[in-house]
């Protein structure tokens, strides 16, 4: 199956008002900055970052900034060179039950982003949309997954900013399945590689402290990861429409925070309908109690 790709990039310098703020996009050689006024929100890596050729990658978000203008993500960390800011990837991609590549470790895998646009919606949010074809290096003419992603960036509120991710996947090969790591952890899916230290605290929706363990934790619909010294935090939310329980792989240091979906056992990926996953990030100042979670959760359930 050979697909002819029509490359389209739209709205490279668009800006629009969002109340007293202004969200806009700035093109660079290898991707795009999303900003509000002059404050950087995040950078989207469109083309390959080959700083370390053995781990070249694109289709991820780094750096990502908190409301105090501090970078909160990491790329090419020495402990896990394949970790890259905010990303989604899986160890197991199988066709007819045979593995063809490993997108998590970036082995025999690359992505081709063919369409990109940035605009505003009726709620004055910035909306980034793009299409990515997933390929194996040894069969570059036949993509095996079509990804369509929408990222909604909300105007900054007094104490927080919200960013929504909608990721839709469709198989381009028959009998294709997708799964996390083939071990008891089962990690894979939406992931945030963020900076942590001895002042980082993990809490669940009830505001109970969570102690990360080696295996997955069922912590509820969201986990907050805050730093008391830096007075900044990130809440990762899994939308209730996502298929499966919220199994969280959490790490206090030298690793990433992951909502493990679908887990260790691969599941079939449809070639006729999209498999859609939705997540939100709430980047906040100070303690999480300043964020109106009840109000936010009503909009995503």
C-alpha positions in Angstrom: 0.0 0.0 0.0 1.7 3.2 -1.2 0.1 6.5 0.0 1.0 9.7 -1.8 1.3 12.4 0.7 0.2 16.0 0.2 2.2 18.2 2.5 0.3 21.1 3.9 1.4 23.7 6.5 -0.9 26.5 7.3 -1.1 29.6 9.4 2.6 30.1 10.3 2.3 33.4 12.0 -1.3 33.6 13.1 -2.3 35.4 16.3 -5.7 36.1 17.8 -7.0 37.9 20.8 -8.0 35.9 23.9 -9.4 38.4 26.3 -6.6 40.7 27.2 -4.1 38.0 26.1 -2.8 37.1 22.7 -2.0 33.5 21.7 0.2 33.1 18.6 2.6 30.8 16.8 6.2 31.4 15.7 7.8 29.2 13.1 11.4 27.9 13.6 13.4 25.7 11.2 12.4 22.5 13.1 9.0 23.3 14.6 6.8 25.9 16.2 6.6 27.9 19.3 3.2 28.6 20.9 3.2 31.8 22.9 0.8 34.0 24.8 1.9 37.6 24.4 5.7 37.1 24.8 5.5 34.2 27.2 6.5 30.8 25.8 4.1 28.0 26.4 5.7 25.1 24.5 7.7 24.2 21.5 6.3 21.5 19.0 9.1 19.4 17.4 7.8 18.9 13.8 10.9 17.7 12.0 13.5 15.2 13.3 15.6 16.2 16.2 18.8 14.3 15.5 21.0 15.7 18.3 21.8 12.0 19.0 21.3 10.2 15.7 20.6 6.9 17.3 17.5 8.4 18.9 16.3 10.9 16.3 12.6 11.8 16.9 9.8 14.3 16.3 6.1 14.7 17.2 6.6 15.8 20.8 6.5 18.9 22.9 9.7 20.4 24.5 10.4 22.7 26.2 7.2 23.2 28.1 7.0 26.1 30.5 5.2 26.7 33.7 3.5 30.0 34.7 6.8 31.2 36.3 8.6 30.8 32.9 10.5 27.8 34.1 11.1 24.9 31.7 9.4 21.8 33.3 10.2 19.1 30.7 13.4 17.2 29.7 14.6 15.9 26.3 17.4 13.4 25.7 17.9 12.8 29.5 21.1 10.7 30.1 19.1 8.0 32.0 16.6 7.5 29.2 17.8 9.0 25.9 14.4 8.1 24.2 12.4 10.2 26.6 11.2 13.4 25.0 9.1 16.1 26.8 5.4 15.3 26.3 4.9 12.4 24.0 3.0 9.2 23.4 4.5 6.0 22.2 4.3 2.2 22.7 6.8 -0.7 22.7 4.6 -3.2 20.9 3.4 -2.7 17.3 2.5 -6.0 15.8 1.1 -7.1 12.4 -0.3 -10.6 12.3 1.1 -11.0 15.8 4.7 -10.2 14.7 6.5 -7.1 16.0 7.5 -4.6 13.3 9.0 -1.7 15.4 9.4 -0.1 18.8 8.2 3.5 18.8 8.9 3.9 22.5 12.6 3.2 22.1 12.6 4.6 18.6 13.8 1.4 16.9 13.0 0.9 13.2 10.5 3.8 13.5 9.9 7.3 12.3 7.0 9.7 11.8 6.2 12.0 8.9 4.0 15.0 9.8 2.2 16.0 6.6 -0.4 18.6 7.6 -0.2 21.3 10.3 -2.4 24.3 11.2 -2.9 26.6 14.1 -6.1 28.7 14.6 -8.5 30.0 17.2 -11.8 28.5 18.3 -15.0 30.0 19.5 -13.8 29.9 23.1 -10.6 31.9 22.2 -8.4 28.9 22.7 -5.5 28.2 20.4 -6.0 25.0 18.4 -3.0 23.1 16.9 -4.0 20.3 14.5 -1.6 18.0 12.6 -1.4 14.7 10.8 1.4 12.2 11.3 2.0 8.9 9.4 3.9 6.3 11.3 6.6 4.3 9.3 9.2 1.7 9.8 12.7 2.5 8.5 12.9 -0.7 6.6 9.6 -0.2 4.8 9.3 3.6 4.3 6.7 3.6 1.5 4.0 1.9 3.6 2.9 3.8 6.7 1.2 1.5 9.2 -0.7 4.0 11.4 -2.4 7.3 10.7 -2.4 9.8 13.6 -4.5 12.9 13.8 -3.9 15.1 16.8 -5.6 18.2 18.1 -4.0 20.2 20.9 -6.1 23.0 22.5 -4.3 25.7 24.5 -6.4 27.7 26.8 -5.6 31.3 27.8 -3.8 31.6 31.0 -5.9 32.1 34.1 -4.7 33.7 37.3 -3.2 30.5 38.8 -3.2 27.9 36.0 -3.2 27.1 32.3 -5.0 24.1 30.7 -3.8 22.2 27.6 -5.9 19.4 26.1 -4.6 16.6 23.9 -6.8 14.6 21.5 -4.9 11.7 19.8 -6.7 9.7 17.2 -5.1 6.5 15.7 -6.1 4.4 12.7 -4.4 1.3 11.4 -3.2 1.3 7.8 -2.4 -2.4 7.9 -4.7 -5.3 8.5 -4.4 -7.2 11.8 -2.4 -4.5 13.5 -2.3 -4.3 17.3 -0.7 -2.0 19.8 0.5 -2.6 23.4 2.7 -1.3 26.2 5.9 -2.9 27.5 5.8 -6.7 27.5 6.4 -7.0 31.3 4.5 -6.5 34.5 4.8 -2.7 34.2 2.9 -2.5 30.8 4.0 1.1 30.3 3.2 3.0 27.1 0.9 5.8 25.9 0.6 9.4 27.1 3.8 10.4 28.9 5.4 13.4 30.5 9.1 13.5 31.1 9.3 16.3 33.6 11.9 17.6 36.1 11.6 16.2 39.6 13.6 16.5 42.8 13.4 15.9 46.5 10.7 18.5 46.8 8.3 16.9 44.3 5.1 15.6 45.8 2.5 13.3 44.1 -1.2 13.4 45.1 -4.4 11.8 43.9 -7.9 13.4 43.3 -8.6 13.1 47.1 -5.3 15.1 47.7 -3.8 12.0 49.4 0.0 11.7 48.9 1.0 8.9 46.5 4.3 7.0 46.9 5.4 5.9 43.4 6.2 2.2 43.1 7.9 0.0 40.5 4.6 -1.2 39.1 1.4 0.6 38.0 -0.8 2.4 40.5 -4.5 2.9 40.2 -4.5 6.5 41.5 -7.8 7.7 39.9 -8.6 10.0 37.0 -5.8 12.5 37.7 -2.4 12.8 39.4 -0.9 16.1 40.5 2.9 16.5 40.6 3.9 19.6 42.4 7.2 21.1 43.7 6.9 22.9 47.0 10.1 24.8 46.6 9.5 26.0 43.0 5.8 26.7 43.8 4.7 25.1 40.6 2.9 21.9 39.6 1.4 19.9 36.8 -1.8 17.9 36.9 -2.2 15.1 34.4 -5.8 14.1 33.6 -7.1 11.1 31.8 -10.5 11.7 30.3 -13.2 9.3 31.4 -14.0 8.4 27.8 -10.6 6.6 27.5 -10.9 2.9 27.4 -9.6 1.1 30.4 -8.6 1.9 34.0 -6.2 4.7 34.9 -3.0 2.7 35.5 -0.3 5.2 36.4 3.5 4.5 36.1 5.0 7.2 38.4 8.6 7.9 39.1 10.2 10.2 41.7 13.4 10.6 39.7 15.3 9.6 36.5 12.2 8.6 34.6 8.8 9.8 33.2 5.2 9.9 34.3 3.0 7.7 32.2 -0.7 6.7 31.9 -0.3 3.1 30.9 -2.7 2.3 28.1 -3.7 -0.3 27.0 -1.1 -2.1 29.2 0.9 -5.2 28.6 -1.6 -7.1 26.4 -1.8 -5.6 22.9 -5.2 -4.7 21.5 -6.3 -4.6 17.9 -6.3 -1.1 16.3 -9.2 -0.5 13.9 -8.5 0.3 10.2 -12.1 1.7 9.8 -12.6 3.8 12.9 -10.4 6.1 14.9 -9.2 5.0 18.3 -9.2 8.2 20.2 -7.5 9.1 23.5 -7.9 12.3 25.4 -5.7 13.9 28.1 -5.3 17.3 29.8 -2.5 19.0 31.5 -3.2 21.7 34.1 0.0 23.7 34.7 -0.5 25.7 37.9 1.2 28.0 40.3 1.5 27.1 44.0 -0.7 24.5 45.5 -3.2 22.6 43.4 -6.1 23.8 45.6 -6.1 27.0 43.6 -7.3 25.1 40.5 -11.1 24.6 40.1 -10.9 20.9 39.4 -14.6 20.3 39.9 -15.4 22.8 37.2 -12.7 21.4 34.8 -13.7 17.8 35.3 -17.3 18.6 34.3 -16.1 19.7 30.9 -14.1 16.5 30.2 -16.3 13.7 31.5 
